[in-house]
Amino acid sequence: MTGGLGFPVPDSTQRSEPGPSGGARQRVVVATADVLGQRMAGPAIRAWNIAGALSAEHDVELVTVAGCTRESDRRFAVRGVDAGGISELATRTDIWITQGNLLDSFGAIAASDAIVVADLYDPYHLENLESSRGHTLAERGAMVHNATAKLNQLLVRGDFFLAASSRQRDFWLGALASLGRINPRSYDDDLALTSLVGVVPFGISPQPPQRQRPALRGVIDGIGPDDVVLLWGGGLYNWFDPQTLIEAVDRIRHEHDTVRLVFLGVKHPSPGNPSLRTATEARALAERLDLVGKYVFFVEEWIPYDERGSFLLEADIGVSTHLDHVETAFSFRTRILDYLWAGLPIVSTEGDVFAELIAARGLGAAVPPRDVEALATALSELIADPARRAVCAEASRSVGRGYVWETALAPLVEFCRCPKRASDLLDGQIRGYLARPFDTVRAPTPGPGGWRGEVALAREYVRAGGVGLLLRRGFNRLGKMLRGRRD
């Protein structure tokens, strides 16, 4: 049975087998469009840890529509699937936890009667504004429009949404409101809408990183045991600003000859991910300044997820610089979490939620965007002051303890213990409105006995503004009724 959007009105029955928490044990599918392997990017890492957290209480399967070389975990199944596999899973899944454009690509998820949890930690339509530069305006417009349309499908179908920060939550509430998902049903269920959008940040392991092997010092020619290593712990995407960082290193190398800047993971692990303009420009700048192999180093291959601790533990300072644009405001830089996990002092650009945290908790320094002088000064001061670096490192470790996966995923774990469809998606009239998000609808006229409501409303008008307000509102209502009859 389907409603106005082609989405089903679900069977209200749930599985009755109890989980360890006492709630019903659910059949959960965590789906990603990223590669699951030894080398994983943020979406796959997040999906992996979500599957692990939920598997303690539910039957969980982690699937990807990209490549899968990672073996099944003892806690949950792992495999690659195609459209047929998604359709088969849709017949026996209670809860889908999905990211990105999967709902658009695989209609079986939306058409099922399962609960859909939409993971919105990555607002990729904002990323597309920057990553699409270099294309024609028409091409860029189509790319951003298509990304937004795919996200809108997720926003209209989802039963519960995950945001990575309070700032992101406000952003997604605005998007949901514009699509009609904040309505009398969803509002009356929960005035604060916490049951609609939960804050579920990226997380880190509760176990500290381990040095499994030499990674940088003595391994990469030009990086010695006494050098001060600045680590860029992730991809060189177009919304970042490595150029300002490279220029700052060029400025301070004369005073601090031991400074070494290392960019990890220039090549993305997903085969379909193209080389990005920023990575090319960063390398060209470093070569032009004659820094490559001396003060600036590019590690091409994506670091295996389970080995990243070795690289982090050989660094002295974690760095992340970005541009001043809308993507920054609503981003959640997962590389910063690795810096917290490893207890690294952090130097970053202002503008995102982590910059506020860096400044408030004394984790290092946050500087204005594209300010080479301010960035060079912040780096120079930390390099010259090992005692301050130690204080910042301890602050990082302390803050990091608040981001362990168990804590970060708690709202999702709690939701899955008592999962439910969003009430507005079960209301036929509300669903009809959602099917026509840009149409206006006329409220029904009062039926028999409606005069009592009219009298109560008239009293409110008199109480609020006297007889004059009553007459003005009365004439307005009369005019609308007459226009409605003519229509």
C-alpha positions as CSV (number, residue, x, y, z in Angstrom):
1,M,0.0,0.0,0.0
2,T,1.5,3.3,-1.0
3,G,0.8,6.9,-0.3
4,G,0.9,10.1,-2.4
5,L,4.7,10.0,-2.9
6,G,4.8,6.4,-4.0
7,F,6.2,5.5,-0.5
8,P,4.5,2.7,1.4
9,V,2.3,3.0,4.4
10,P,4.1,0.3,6.5
11,D,3.0,-2.7,8.2
12,S,3.0,-1.7,11.9
13,T,4.3,-5.1,13.1
14,Q,7.9,-5.3,14.3
15,R,10.1,-8.3,15.1
16,S,9.5,-9.5,18.6
17,E,12.8,-11.1,19.4
18,P,14.4,-9.1,22.2
19,G,17.8,-7.5,21.9
20,P,20.3,-7.1,24.8
21,S,18.7,-3.7,25.6
22,G,15.3,-5.3,26.0
23,G,13.9,-3.8,22.8
24,A,13.1,-5.8,19.7
25,R,16.1,-7.0,17.7
26,Q,15.9,-5.3,14.3
27,R,17.3,-6.3,10.9
28,V,19.5,-3.3,10.0
29,V,21.2,-2.6,6.8
30,V,23.9,0.1,6.7
31,A,24.5,1.2,3.1
32,T,27.3,3.3,1.6
33,A,28.4,4.2,-1.8
34,D,32.1,4.3,-0.8
35,V,34.7,1.6,-1.1
36,L,35.0,-0.8,1.9
37,G,38.5,-2.0,2.1
38,Q,41.8,-1.4,3.9
39,R,41.8,2.1,2.5
40,M,38.6,3.9,3.3
41,A,37.4,7.5,3.1
42,G,35.1,9.2,5.7
43,P,31.7,7.8,4.6
44,A,32.9,4.2,4.6
45,I,34.6,4.7,7.9
46,R,31.5,6.1,9.4
47,A,29.3,3.3,8.0
48,W,31.7,0.7,9.4
49,N,31.6,2.1,12.9
50,I,27.8,2.5,12.8
51,A,27.5,-1.1,11.8
52,G,29.7,-2.1,14.7
53,A,27.9,-0.1,17.3
54,L,24.4,-1.4,16.3
55,S,25.5,-5.0,15.9
56,A,25.6,-5.4,19.7
57,E,21.8,-5.3,19.8
58,H,20.6,-6.0,16.2
59,D,21.3,-8.2,13.2
60,V,23.4,-5.9,11.0
61,E,24.6,-6.1,7.5
62,L,27.0,-3.5,6.0
63,V,26.8,-3.2,2.2
64,T,28.4,-1.0,-0.5
65,V,27.5,-0.4,-4.1
66,A,31.2,0.4,-4.7
67,G,34.1,-2.1,-4.3
68,C,34.3,-4.3,-1.3
69,T,37.5,-6.0,-0.3
70,R,37.1,-5.9,3.4
71,E,36.2,-9.2,5.1
72,S,33.1,-9.6,7.2
73,D,33.5,-8.5,10.8
74,R,32.7,-11.1,13.5
75,R,29.9,-8.8,14.6
76,F,28.3,-8.1,11.3
77,A,28.2,-9.1,7.6
78,V,30.0,-7.1,5.0
79,R,29.6,-7.3,1.2
80,G,29.2,-5.5,-2.0
81,V,25.8,-5.4,-3.7
82,D,24.2,-4.3,-7.0
83,A,20.7,-3.2,-7.7
84,G,19.4,-6.7,-7.4
85,G,21.0,-7.1,-4.0
86,I,19.5,-3.9,-2.8
87,S,16.1,-5.1,-3.9
88,E,16.5,-8.4,-2.2
89,L,17.5,-6.7,1.0
90,A,14.5,-4.4,0.8
91,T,12.2,-7.4,1.3
92,R,13.7,-8.2,4.7
93,T,15.1,-5.0,6.2
94,D,13.5,-3.2,9.2
95,I,15.9,-0.3,9.3
96,W,18.0,1.3,6.5
97,I,20.8,3.6,7.4
98,T,21.9,5.3,4.2
99,Q,24.1,8.1,3.0
100,G,24.4,10.3,-0.1
101,N,22.5,9.5,-3.3
102,L,21.7,5.8,-2.6
103,L,18.0,6.5,-2.1
104,D,17.8,8.2,-5.5
105,S,19.9,5.4,-7.2
106,F,18.0,2.5,-5.7
107,G,14.3,3.0,-5.6
108,A,13.7,-0.2,-3.7
109,I,14.9,1.5,-0.5
110,A,12.4,4.3,-0.8
111,A,9.6,1.9,-1.9
112,S,10.1,-0.5,1.0
113,D,8.1,-0.1,4.2
114,A,11.3,0.0,6.3
115,I,12.4,2.8,8.5
116,V,14.9,5.0,6.8
117,V,17.6,6.7,8.8
118,A,19.3,9.4,6.6
119,D,22.9,10.1,7.5
120,L,23.4,13.8,6.5
121,Y,26.9,14.4,8.1
122,D,28.2,15.3,4.6
123,P,26.3,18.1,2.9
124,Y,27.8,17.2,-0.4
125,H,25.6,19.6,-2.5
126,L,27.6,22.4,-0.8
127,E,30.8,20.7,-1.6
128,N,29.7,20.6,-5.3
129,L,29.6,24.4,-5.4
130,E,33.4,24.3,-5.1
131,S,34.3,21.0,-6.6
132,S,32.5,21.8,-9.8
133,R,34.7,24.8,-10.6
134,G,36.4,24.4,-13.9
135,H,33.1,23.3,-15.6
136,T,30.8,25.6,-17.5
137,L,28.2,27.5,-15.5
138,A,25.5,25.3,-17.1
139,E,27.4,22.1,-16.1
140,R,27.9,23.4,-12.6
141,G,24.3,24.4,-12.3
142,A,23.2,20.9,-13.3
143,M,25.7,19.2,-10.9
144,V,24.5,21.2,-7.9
145,H,20.9,20.9,-8.9
146,N,21.1,17.1,-9.2
147,A,22.9,16.8,-5.9
148,T,20.3,18.9,-4.2
149,A,17.4,17.0,-5.8
150,K,18.9,13.7,-4.6
151,L,19.3,15.0,-1.1
152,N,15.7,16.3,-1.2
153,Q,14.4,12.8,-1.9
154,L,16.2,11.6,1.2
155,L,14.8,14.5,3.2
156,V,11.3,13.8,2.1
157,R,11.5,10.0,2.7
158,G,13.6,9.8,5.8
159,D,12.2,8.9,9.2
160,F,15.2,10.0,11.3
161,F,18.1,12.2,10.3
162,L,21.7,12.4,11.5
163,A,23.6,15.7,11.6
164,A,27.2,15.9,12.7
165,S,26.9,19.1,14.8
166,S,24.4,21.5,16.3
167,R,25.2,23.9,13.5
168,Q,24.5,21.3,10.9
169,R,21.3,20.4,12.7
170,D,20.0,23.9,12.3
171,F,20.9,23.8,8.6
172,W,19.1,20.5,8.0
173,L,16.1,21.7,10.0
174,G,15.8,24.6,7.6
175,A,16.0,22.2,4.6
176,L,13.3,20.0,6.1
177,A,11.1,23.0,6.8
178,S,11.3,24.1,3.2
179,L,10.2,20.7,2.1
180,G,7.2,20.5,4.4
181,R,8.7,18.0,6.9
182,I,8.2,20.4,9.8
183,N,4.5,20.3,10.0
184,P,1.7,19.9,12.6
185,R,2.3,16.1,12.9
186,S,6.1,16.2,13.3
187,Y,5.8,19.3,15.6
188,D,3.1,17.9,17.8
189,D,5.1,14.7,18.2
190,D,8.1,16.5,19.5
191,L,8.2,20.3,19.9
192,A,12.0,20.4,19.8
193,L,12.2,18.0,16.9
194,T,15.0,15.9,18.5
195,S,13.2,12.8,17.4
196,L,13.4,14.0,13.8
197,V,17.0,15.2,13.7
198,G,19.7,14.0,16.1
199,V,23.3,15.2,16.5
200,V,25.6,12.3,15.7
201,P,29.1,13.5,15.0
202,F,31.9,11.5,13.5
203,G,33.7,9.5,16.2
204,I,37.1,8.1,17.2
205,S,38.2,4.8,18.7
206,P,38.3,4.6,22.5
207,Q,41.7,2.9,22.2
208,P,44.6,5.2,21.7
209,P,46.5,4.9,18.4
210,Q,49.3,2.4,18.2
211,R,52.6,2.7,16.3
212,Q,52.6,-0.4,14.2
213,R,55.6,0.5,12.0
214,P,57.9,3.4,11.0
215,A,55.8,5.7,8.8
216,L,57.4,9.0,8.2
217,R,60.7,9.6,10.0
218,G,63.5,7.6,8.3
219,V,61.0,6.2,5.8
220,I,60.4,9.3,3.6
221,D,63.7,10.7,2.4
222,G,64.1,14.1,3.8
223,I,62.2,13.6,7.1
224,G,64.5,12.9,10.0
225,P,64.1,12.0,13.7
226,D,64.4,15.6,14.9
227,D,62.3,17.4,12.3
228,V,59.0,19.0,13.3
229,V,56.3,17.4,11.2
230,L,53.1,19.2,10.3
231,L,50.6,16.6,9.2
232,W,47.7,17.2,6.7
233,G,45.8,14.0,7.5
234,G,43.3,13.7,4.5
235,G,42.5,14.5,1.0
236,L,43.2,17.7,-1.0
237,Y,39.7,18.5,-1.9
238,N,38.8,21.7,-3.8
239,W,37.1,23.4,-0.7
240,F,40.5,23.3,1.1
241,D,43.3,25.8,0.9
242,P,46.7,24.0,1.0
243,Q,48.3,26.8,-1.0
244,T,48.2,29.3,2.0
245,L,49.7,26.6,4.2
246,I,52.5,25.9,1.7
247,E,53.2,29.6,1.5
248,A,53.4,29.9,5.3
249,V,55.9,27.0,5.4
250,D,58.0,28.7,2.8
251,R,58.0,31.8,5.0
252,I,59.0,30.1,8.3
253,R,61.5,27.6,6.9
254,H,64.3,30.2,7.1
255,E,63.7,30.5,10.8
256,H,62.8,26.8,11.4
257,D,64.8,24.7,9.1
258,T,63.5,21.5,10.6
259,V,59.9,22.1,9.6
260,R,58.3,19.4,7.4
261,L,54.8,19.5,5.9
262,V,53.4,16.1,4.9
263,F,50.2,15.7,2.8
264,L,48.7,12.3,3.3
265,G,46.3,10.5,0.9
266,V,46.6,12.6,-2.3
267,K,44.9,9.8,-4.3
268,H,41.4,9.0,-3.2
269,P,40.6,5.3,-2.5
270,S,37.5,5.3,-4.7
271,P,38.4,4.6,-8.3
272,G,35.7,6.9,-9.6
273,N,37.0,9.9,-7.6
274,P,38.8,12.2,-10.1
275,S,42.1,14.0,-9.4
276,L,41.1,17.4,-7.9
277,R,42.2,20.8,-9.1
278,T,43.5,21.8,-5.6
279,A,45.8,18.9,-5.4
280,T,47.4,19.8,-8.7
281,E,47.7,23.4,-7.8
282,A,49.2,22.6,-4.4
283,R,51.9,20.5,-5.9
284,A,52.7,23.0,-8.6
285,L,53.1,25.8,-6.0
286,A,55.4,23.6,-3.8
287,E,57.5,22.8,-6.8
288,R,57.7,26.5,-7.9
289,L,58.9,27.4,-4.4
290,D,61.4,24.5,-4.5
291,L,59.9,22.9,-1.4
292,V,59.1,19.4,-2.6
293,G,61.2,16.7,-1.0
294,K,62.8,19.3,1.2
295,Y,60.1,21.0,3.3
296,V,56.9,19.7,1.6
297,F,56.1,16.0,1.0
298,F,53.1,14.4,-0.8
299,V,52.2,10.8,0.1
300,E,50.3,9.7,-2.9
301,E,48.5,6.6,-1.7
302,W,45.6,6.7,0.7
303,I,46.7,5.4,4.1
304,P,45.1,2.1,5.2
305,Y,42.6,2.9,7.8
306,D,44.0,0.6,10.4
307,E,47.5,2.0,9.9
308,R,46.9,5.7,10.2
309,G,47.9,5.7,13.9
310,S,51.5,5.1,12.9
311,F,51.5,8.3,10.8
312,L,49.7,10.4,13.4
313,L,52.0,9.4,16.2
314,E,55.1,10.6,14.2
315,A,53.6,14.0,13.7
316,D,54.0,17.1,15.9
317,I,51.2,19.3,14.7
318,G,48.0,18.6,12.9
319,V,47.0,21.2,10.2
320,S,43.9,21.9,8.2
321,T,43.3,25.1,6.2
322,H,40.2,25.9,4.1
323,L,38.5,28.6,2.2
324,D,35.9,31.1,3.5
325,H,32.7,29.8,2.0
326,V,29.4,28.2,2.8
327,E,30.8,24.6,2.7
328,T,33.2,25.5,5.6
329,A,30.4,26.8,7.8
330,F,28.5,23.5,7.7
331,S,31.4,21.1,7.4
332,F,32.6,18.6,9.9
333,R,36.3,17.9,9.3
334,T,36.9,14.3,10.2
335,R,40.7,14.7,10.0
336,I,40.5,17.0,13.0
337,L,39.1,14.0,15.0
338,D,42.2,12.0,14.1
339,Y,44.3,14.8,15.5
340,L,42.3,14.7,18.7
341,W,42.7,10.9,18.8
342,A,46.4,11.2,18.5
343,G,46.7,14.1,20.9
344,L,48.1,16.6,18.4
345,P,48.2,20.3,18.7
346,I,46.1,21.7,15.9
347,V,46.5,24.8,13.7
348,S,43.4,25.4,11.5
349,T,41.5,28.1,9.6
350,E,38.6,29.9,11.3
351,G,35.0,29.4,10.2
352,D,33.9,25.9,11.1
353,V,32.8,24.2,14.3
354,F,36.2,22.8,15.1
355,A,37.9,26.2,14.8
356,E,35.6,27.4,17.6
357,L,36.6,24.3,19.7
358,I,40.3,24.9,19.0
359,A,40.1,28.4,20.3
360,A,37.8,27.7,23.3
361,R,39.7,24.6,24.6
362,G,43.3,25.7,23.9
363,L,44.0,23.0,21.3
364,G,46.4,25.2,19.2
365,A,45.5,28.1,17.0
366,A,42.7,29.1,14.6
367,V,43.6,31.8,12.1
368,P,41.7,33.9,9.5
369,P,41.3,32.3,6.0
370,R,44.0,33.0,3.4
371,D,46.1,34.9,5.9
372,V,49.7,33.7,5.2
373,E,51.2,36.0,7.9
374,A,48.8,34.9,10.7
375,L,49.2,31.2,9.7
376,A,53.0,31.5,9.6
377,T,53.0,33.2,13.0
378,A,50.8,30.5,14.6
379,L,53.0,27.7,13.3
380,S,56.2,29.4,14.2
381,E,55.1,30.0,17.8
382,L,54.1,26.4,18.2
383,I,57.3,25.0,16.6
384,A,59.4,27.2,18.9
385,D,57.6,26.3,22.1
386,P,57.6,22.5,22.9
387,A,56.1,23.2,26.3
388,R,53.1,24.8,24.8
389,R,52.8,22.0,22.3
390,A,52.6,19.6,25.2
391,V,49.8,21.5,26.8
392,C,47.8,21.7,23.6
393,A,48.4,17.9,23.0
394,E,46.9,17.1,26.4
395,A,43.9,19.3,25.7
396,S,43.4,17.5,22.4
397,R,43.4,14.1,24.1
398,S,41.0,15.4,26.7
399,V,38.6,16.8,24.1
400,G,38.9,13.6,22.0
401,R,37.6,11.5,24.8
402,G,34.2,13.1,24.3
403,Y,34.1,12.0,20.6
404,V,34.6,8.2,21.1
405,W,32.2,6.3,18.8
406,E,30.1,5.0,21.7
407,T,29.3,8.5,22.8
408,A,29.0,9.9,19.2
409,L,26.5,7.3,18.1
410,A,24.4,7.2,21.2
411,P,21.3,9.0,19.7
412,L,21.3,6.5,16.8
413,V,21.7,3.5,19.1
414,E,18.8,4.8,21.2
415,F,16.6,5.4,18.1
416,C,17.1,1.8,16.9
417,R,16.0,0.4,20.2
418,C,12.6,1.9,19.7
419,P,12.5,2.7,16.0
420,K,9.4,4.2,14.4
421,R,8.2,5.7,11.1
422,A,7.9,9.4,11.1
423,S,4.3,10.2,12.0
424,D,3.9,12.8,9.2
425,L,4.8,10.2,6.6
426,L,1.9,8.0,7.9
427,D,-0.6,10.9,7.6
428,G,-2.4,10.8,4.2
429,Q,-3.1,14.5,4.2
430,I,0.4,15.6,5.2
431,R,1.9,13.1,2.6
432,G,-0.3,14.8,0.0
433,Y,1.2,18.1,0.9
434,L,4.7,16.7,0.6
435,A,3.9,15.4,-2.9
436,R,3.3,19.0,-3.9
437,P,5.9,21.0,-2.0
438,F,5.5,24.2,-4.0
439,D,1.7,24.2,-4.3
440,T,-0.5,26.1,-1.9
441,V,-3.5,24.4,-0.3
442,R,-6.7,25.8,1.1
443,A,-7.6,25.0,4.6
444,P,-11.0,23.3,4.9
445,T,-13.9,25.6,5.8
446,P,-15.6,25.0,9.2
447,G,-18.1,22.2,9.1
448,P,-21.3,21.8,11.1
449,G,-20.8,23.3,14.6
450,G,-17.9,25.4,13.3
451,W,-19.6,28.6,14.7
452,R,-18.2,27.9,18.1
453,G,-14.7,28.2,16.7
454,E,-15.6,31.4,14.9
455,V,-17.0,32.9,18.2
456,A,-13.8,31.9,20.0
457,L,-11.7,33.5,17.3
458,A,-13.7,36.7,17.4
459,R,-13.2,36.9,21.2
460,E,-9.4,36.5,20.6
461,Y,-9.5,39.4,18.1
462,V,-11.4,41.7,20.5
463,R,-9.0,40.8,23.3
464,A,-6.0,41.4,21.2
465,G,-7.0,44.6,19.4
466,G,-10.5,45.6,20.2
467,V,-13.5,46.0,17.8
468,G,-11.4,47.6,15.1
469,L,-9.2,44.5,14.8
470,L,-12.3,42.3,14.8
471,L,-13.8,44.2,11.9
472,R,-10.6,44.3,9.9
473,R,-10.1,40.5,10.3
474,G,-13.7,39.8,9.6
475,F,-13.7,41.7,6.3
476,N,-10.5,39.9,5.3
477,R,-12.0,36.5,6.0
478,L,-15.1,37.4,4.1
479,G,-13.1,38.5,1.1
480,K,-11.1,35.3,1.1
481,M,-14.3,33.2,1.3
482,L,-15.8,35.1,-1.7
483,R,-12.7,34.8,-3.8
484,G,-12.6,31.1,-3.0
485,R,-16.1,30.6,-4.3
486,R,-15.2,32.5,-7.5
487,D,-12.2,30.2,-8.0
